[in-house]
Amino acid sequence: MAPVPPGIRLLVSFDRDQWYRALTFTLTFLLYTSFHLSRKPISIVKSELHKNCSAASEVAVMASSSSQQPSLPSLHTEVDCSWKPFDKSNYKQLLGAMDYSFLCAYAVGMYLSGIIGERLPIRLYLTVGMLASGLFTCLFGLGYVYDIHNLSFYIFVQVANGLVQTTGWPSVVTCIGNWFGKGRRGLIMGLWNSHTSVGNILGSLIAGYWVSSNWGLSFIVPGFIIIAMGVVCFLFLIEREYSLIIVESGISPSWNGVNGHAEVYLQYKDSKNQSCDTELLLPRDSVRIPMQPVVVVKSESEPSAISFMGALRIPGVVEFSLCLLFAKLVSYTFLFWLPLYITKAAHLDAKKAGDLSTLFDVGGIVGGVLAGVISDKLGKRATTCAVMLLLAAPTLYGFSMISEFGLGPTIGMLLVCGGLVNGPYALITTAVSADLGTHKSLKGNARALSTVTAIIDGTGSVGAALGPLLAGLLSAGGWDRVFYMLMTADFLALLVRPLTSMNSQH
């Protein structure tokens, strides 16, 4: 008999429960990658919506002066070169208003999203959100296709997209928290949370590919990607690792399932190794299947979803929410304004600036994983966040200085800034949120996870809305003011840290 290949031996060495964990990890990673992939194009397209067309104007002037005919007013002005209504001198404020529209709607919607998500099937809730988000992302790109220059159209699309994208974060964090325990949560979620940076990188590359030729496709392609992932979510997402209660015989036809699902899950003992397999029996009403004593997925006393005020009373929720407000302000300012800053500071075109900005997210991946590993080893989430925030502030100042000295130093500082800025942000939104959502004060009620996650990320999203808006206002007086604002936000996040260390177990 031929020997079994080593790869097959490796595959069969994992039990079904481990395969389901791997599937949930990978699938939720890809789902939220597509969310961030669809958010990134606006930052890449900004430099195309408002161009520096002085060179084109000079060419037009030279052509008209060399002509033998009487000179006419040039039509190739800066107004024509940019995309209306972003061709005016207050274009930074208009671009900032678009960011603010999305992020403000996202922040408000997030508080409601967690509460709604606790009461609906997560798979369906997330699927609807992804399909709607893909639709609105494509709609923004269609503004280019149909030559739309109405600011209210783009503001409406941003607000609507911000609202529907709130379905994503509480849903995926709840799923991953349901499947993975606290043992190595920092490391696992540090690796898992790299989906934000991976999504930003892919979004930058996809949007940058079309930004100069047809910026509408910079939105339409990511829109179709998130729609496709929504279909995948509907087909494959497993919401939680269900608790099992042993019953001696039969299946109650009146049982309505878990989370509104009418399917019946059975589990039976393997006669050889006493391991458990899970099987879905369909249909349960018309077909009668003889079985040995079975295990039915059921809960005798399903815990009720926690209230908003009840979640706020969990020790550490308010403090970490405030800390995330300032940390996310810094992170999202970079997310929405870094490509434009690189375009102006390094005098690069939109595509090169977008590609270079991905290094910030590469550093963010390393920073998120490092923060998770360190917090697991020390058992101190708040201390880990505090050290990284303390180092981030002077690093931001260094980046504002060094970015003027060439490409090499800029690349190095982008990587370091990305790690120190995104490290605390990643740790709070994942491992800390999951810890607090399963806090011992809840006495085993796991249905608080989505609401706690929404409160923390919703408060952080207030900072995410303020950051790009302030950047748009302050950058009119020089980019130095933007960096001073970012450093101030880091110090304010650090000031919240003593409260978090006193009131949190981590």
SULQUI-V105119 format. One record per backbone hydrogen bond with DSSP energy under -1.0 kcal/mol. CO is the residue of the C=O (numbers start at 1). NH is the residue of the N-H. If there is no record, write none. Layout:
BEGIN
<<CO/NH> <CO/NH>>
END
This chain:
BEGIN
<<5/9> <6/10> <7/11> <8/12> <11/14> <15/19> <16/20> <17/21> <18/22> <19/23> <20/24> <21/25> <22/26> <23/27> <24/28> <25/29> <26/30> <27/31> <28/32> <29/33> <30/34> <31/35> <32/36> <33/37> <34/38> <36/40> <40/43> <40/44> <41/45> <42/46> <45/48> <45/49> <46/50> <49/83> <51/53> <53/57> <54/58> <55/59> <56/60> <57/61> <58/62> <59/63> <60/64> <61/65> <62/66> <75/77> <77/81> <78/82> <83/86> <88/91> <90/94> <91/95> <92/96> <93/97> <94/98> <95/99> <96/100> <97/101> <98/102> <99/103> <100/104> <101/105> <102/106> <103/107> <104/108> <105/109> <106/110> <109/113> <110/114> <112/116> <113/117> <114/118> <116/119> <121/125> <122/126> <123/127> <124/128> <125/129> <126/130> <127/131> <128/132> <129/133> <130/134> <131/135> <132/136> <133/137> <134/138> <135/139> <136/140> <137/141> <138/142> <140/143> <141/144> <141/145> <142/146> <143/148> <150/154> <151/155> <152/156> <153/157> <154/158> <155/159> <156/160> <157/161> <158/162> <159/163> <160/164> <161/165> <163/166> <164/167> <165/168> <168/172> <169/173> <170/174> <171/175> <172/176> <173/177> <174/178> <175/179> <176/180> <182/185> <184/188> <185/189> <186/190> <187/191> <188/192> <189/193> <191/194> <192/195> <193/196> <194/198> <195/199> <196/200> <197/201> <198/202> <199/203> <200/204> <201/205> <202/206> <203/207> <204/208> <205/209> <207/211> <210/214> <214/217> <216/219> <216/220> <217/221> <219/223> <220/224> <221/225> <222/226> <223/227> <224/228> <225/229> <226/230> <227/231> <228/232> <229/233> <230/234> <231/235> <232/236> <233/237> <245/296> <252/255> <258/261> <264/281> <265/297> <266/279> <268/277> <270/274> <275/270> <279/266> <294/247> <296/245> <307/311> <308/312> <309/313> <311/314> <314/317> <316/320> <317/321> <318/322> <319/323> <320/324> <321/325> <322/326> <323/327> <324/328> <325/329> <326/330> <327/331> <328/332> <329/333> <330/334> <331/335> <332/336> <333/337> <334/338> <337/341> <338/342> <339/343> <340/344> <341/345> <342/346> <349/353> <350/354> <351/355> <352/356> <353/357> <356/359> <357/360> <358/362> <359/363> <360/364> <361/365> <362/366> <363/367> <364/368> <365/369> <366/370> <367/371> <368/372> <369/373> <370/374> <371/375> <372/376> <373/377> <374/378> <375/379> <380/384> <381/385> <382/386> <383/387> <384/388> <385/389> <386/390> <387/391> <388/392> <389/393> <391/395> <392/396> <393/397> <394/398> <395/399> <396/400> <397/401> <398/402> <399/403> <401/404> <402/405> <406/410> <407/411> <408/412> <409/413> <410/414> <411/415> <412/416> <413/417> <414/418> <415/419> <416/420> <417/421> <418/422> <419/423> <422/426> <423/427> <424/428> <425/429> <426/430> <427/432> <428/433> <430/434> <431/435> <432/436> <433/437> <436/439> <439/442> <440/443> <442/445> <444/446> <446/449> <448/452> <449/453> <450/454> <451/455> <452/456> <453/457> <454/458> <455/459> <456/460> <457/461> <459/463> <460/464> <461/465> <462/466> <463/467> <465/469> <466/470> <467/471> <468/472> <469/473> <470/474> <471/475> <474/477> <475/478> <479/483> <480/484> <481/485> <482/486> <483/487> <484/488> <485/489> <486/490> <487/491> <488/492> <489/493> <490/494> <491/495> <492/496> <496/500> <497/501> <498/502> <499/503> <500/504> <506/381> <506/382>>
END
